[in-house]
């Protein structure tokens, strides 16, 4: 039998020169266990995926039950499948009336791709406005509206007719005009450094979009499912998007994404031609069963309070020399340190002591903190204690 580590480095396409390289044995709750007997607290939830921790019993139970019925049976949208229908109903029940229809996909970048196509098709326009330092995924369409040249330049030309504005800046909003199909944004920029939108500015964006007939797309792939304290981040702002994109924590650990809009708007996908946006595996019944159980569990307890408690403890404990700022909301937080060198040392120190942290794509001096929402207070405090110990060690 091939050695997994050898095969990993020989046959798995690598995306960085130095992968973390942990050989995983199992994961439960907030912890990941390796084949060499080590255990790690996952303080980034697999990058905002495992909000209920790893292998939540309710999610596992639903997956096993669905396995006894069927796996894939038909491409998207043709057969009635109970897991899809049940989850779509529960999800839409939590949303405003204008977000009453869901299109299931496999990932966040696919959700954004679908949203861009829906905006074009339903408005008859082609121009998009996005924001500097945004991140919407790595497929060509999503990358086209991702606001960081270092990731875009190797793949040019991308989609034409895309312009980038400064996030939270009022002066450039005049560019939302009658040529714009949609404005796409994260209500809290994630990979850009955990930057929340200014509430007054966001309301102004919504008003101008309405005035100009442009759609507003919210990429809530990281912020959704209580990560920021409300079920969705747009609820903090009292601003409803025209299209809502979801993924990551949606599937409870299974691959799952979706874009949600109005029934009227989705009519555009039915004609000229029919089947003009299709997917083979989107809405896979096992993923939908897992997502349904995941959302049911999130709604059964006060996860809003749990996320807000994580934020409270972070702001209480993470302070001192070397720390420039803690920012973000709920359990989507960024610890801004003095410089990249200190940040790397802190992350490595914590890793050696069994805590998994990480950076964001756009910043090498910001530590990502996104623990599972189920984390116990003492475990969280212990982890923050190690982080502050590390900072004191190297400042």
ABEGO torsion letter per residue (X at the ends): XBBAAAAAAAABBBABABBAGBBBABBBEABBBBAAGBBBBBAAGGGGABAAEBGBAAAAAAAAAAAAABBBABBBGABBBAAAAAAAAAAAAABBAABABBBBBABAAAAAAAAAAAAAAAAGBABBBBBBGBBAEABAAAAAABBBAAAAAAAOBBBBGBBBBBBGBAAAAAABBAABABBBBBABBAAAGGBBBBAAAAAAAAAAAAAAGBBBBBBAAAABGGAAGBABAAAAAGBBBABBBBBGAAAGGBBBBBBBBBAAAAAAAABOBBGABBBAABGBAAAAAAAAAAAAAAAABBAAAAAAAAAAAAAAABBEBGBABBBEBEABBBBBBABAAAAAAAAAAAAAAGBBBBBBAABAABBBBBBBAABBAAAAAAAAAAAAAAAAAAX
